[in-house]
Amino acid sequence: MSALSFLVGLPTSEAVYTSEGTEDIAYAHDWVPLGWLALFETGDVRMVSGADSEDQTPCPTLLTRKDLALANFQRRLAIYSDAMSTDLLDVFRALESLVANSSSEYLQVILTDMDIFLSEPGDTTEMLRDWIGAMDTTLANRWSGPLSFVQATVGENLREIHFPYPDLVRAAIAGYV
């Protein structure tokens, strides 16, 4: 499996199992980017199953209205503004602009291509809720979970998040466009 996650736009609140037929906003390899998590609330975690017989494995997903996602994002950016480097904040703001320019009314994070989310859906649902909750704080130790899938080191505060490669900053926060 290729281990991709997708941030997509949808015309309705009906969760989908694959990104086929959706408005692609961004994708990521092997993780869920921090900026995507900052768009959602813990109550936005849902389960989705495939419509055909091959894709019946339930998998957690994130789904909300775009206007609510942007409000969550802006609230969190206000929290991060004094706690994070401008380089990281600029990547968050670039993602905000990308989402705002989406023509869809709903946003979904599709995780069905990542083995970890298919193997233990109950455990990973709680993990996603914990990661989303971490986005409401500037406590660096709470961010270590969502950053555990990328090669980042987390110091005592959010100004001390370091990535070994410059390109990894954008990927870890916003994914690939």
C-alpha positions in Angstrom: 0.0 0.0 0.0 1.3 3.5 -0.8 0.3 5.0 2.6 -1.2 8.3 1.4 -3.6 10.6 3.2 -5.8 13.1 1.3 -7.3 16.5 2.2 -10.3 16.8 -0.2 -13.3 19.1 -0.8 -16.8 17.6 -1.0 -20.1 19.1 -2.2 -22.1 17.4 0.6 -21.6 16.1 4.2 -21.5 12.5 3.0 -18.1 11.0 3.9 -16.3 9.1 1.1 -13.9 6.2 1.3 -11.6 7.2 -1.5 -10.5 10.5 -3.1 -11.9 9.5 -6.5 -14.4 12.1 -7.7 -13.5 14.7 -5.0 -11.8 18.1 -5.2 -8.1 17.3 -4.4 -6.6 20.0 -2.1 -3.5 18.2 -0.8 -2.0 14.8 -0.1 0.7 13.5 2.3 2.8 10.4 2.5 2.8 8.3 5.7 1.2 10.9 8.0 -1.6 13.4 8.6 -0.1 17.0 8.4 -0.5 19.3 11.4 -2.4 21.9 9.4 -5.0 19.4 8.4 -5.5 18.5 12.1 -5.9 22.2 13.0 -8.9 22.4 10.6 -11.0 20.0 12.6 -12.5 19.4 16.1 -12.5 16.1 18.0 -16.1 15.6 17.2 -15.3 15.6 13.4 -13.8 12.1 13.6 -16.1 9.7 12.0 -16.0 6.1 10.6 -16.4 5.4 6.9 -16.7 2.1 5.0 -16.3 1.4 1.3 -19.3 1.1 -0.9 -18.1 -2.0 -2.8 -17.4 -5.4 -1.4 -13.6 -5.0 -1.6 -13.5 -1.8 0.6 -15.6 -2.8 3.6 -13.0 -2.2 6.2 -14.1 0.7 8.5 -11.7 3.5 8.7 -11.6 6.8 10.7 -12.0 10.0 8.7 -12.3 13.7 9.5 -15.2 15.6 8.0 -16.6 19.1 8.6 -18.0 22.2 6.8 -15.3 24.4 5.2 -16.5 27.5 7.1 -16.2 25.7 10.4 -12.8 24.4 9.5 -11.5 27.8 8.6 -12.9 29.2 11.9 -11.1 26.4 13.8 -7.9 27.1 11.9 -8.0 30.9 12.5 -8.6 30.4 16.2 -5.6 28.1 16.4 -3.4 30.4 14.4 -4.1 33.1 17.0 -2.9 30.7 19.7 0.3 29.8 17.7 1.2 33.4 16.6 3.4 34.1 19.7 4.5 30.5 20.2 5.8 29.4 16.8 8.4 30.6 14.3 7.3 32.7 11.4 8.6 30.1 9.0 6.1 27.5 10.4 3.3 30.1 10.7 3.8 31.0 7.0 3.2 27.4 6.0 0.0 27.3 8.1 -1.2 30.5 6.4 -0.5 29.1 3.0 -2.6 26.1 3.8 -5.4 28.4 5.1 -5.4 30.2 1.7 -5.5 27.0 -0.2 -8.5 25.7 1.8 -10.3 29.1 1.6 -9.9 29.0 -2.2 -11.5 25.6 -2.4 -14.9 25.6 -4.2 -16.3 22.9 -1.9 -18.6 23.3 1.1 -17.1 20.4 3.1 -13.6 19.2 3.9 -12.6 15.6 4.5 -9.3 13.9 5.4 -9.3 10.5 3.8 -7.0 7.9 5.6 -8.1 4.7 3.9 -4.8 4.3 2.1 -2.8 4.2 5.4 -2.4 0.7 7.0 -2.3 2.1 10.5 -5.8 3.5 10.3 -7.2 0.3 8.8 -5.6 -2.1 11.3 -7.0 -0.7 14.6 -9.8 1.7 13.7 -11.0 2.1 17.4 -7.5 2.9 18.6 -6.7 5.2 15.7 -9.9 7.1 16.2 -8.8 8.0 19.7 -5.3 8.8 18.4 -6.8 11.2 15.9 -8.9 12.9 18.6 -5.9 13.3 20.8 -3.9 14.8 17.9 -6.7 17.2 17.1 -6.9 18.2 20.8 -3.1 18.8 20.7 -3.7 21.5 18.1 -5.5 23.6 20.8 -2.4 24.0 22.8 1.2 25.3 22.5 2.6 22.5 24.7 5.3 21.0 22.6 5.0 17.6 24.3 1.4 17.3 23.0 2.6 17.9 19.4 5.1 15.0 19.6 2.3 12.5 18.7 1.2 14.1 15.5 4.9 14.7 14.6 6.0 11.2 15.3 5.5 10.1 11.7 7.8 12.8 10.3 11.5 13.2 11.1 11.0 16.2 13.4 12.5 16.9 16.8 10.4 18.7 19.3 12.0 20.8 22.0 10.5 22.4 25.0 8.3 24.7 23.0 6.9 25.1 19.5 9.7 27.4 18.4 11.9 24.3 18.9 10.4 22.1 16.3 13.1 21.2 13.9 13.0 19.4 10.6 16.1 17.8 9.1 15.2 18.9 5.6 13.7 22.3 4.5 11.1 20.6 2.2 9.8 18.5 5.2 8.4 21.7 6.9 5.7 22.2 4.2 5.0 18.5 4.0 4.6 18.1 7.7 2.2 21.1 8.1 0.3 21.3 4.8 1.1 18.2 2.8 1.8 18.4 -1.0 -0.4 20.3 -3.4 
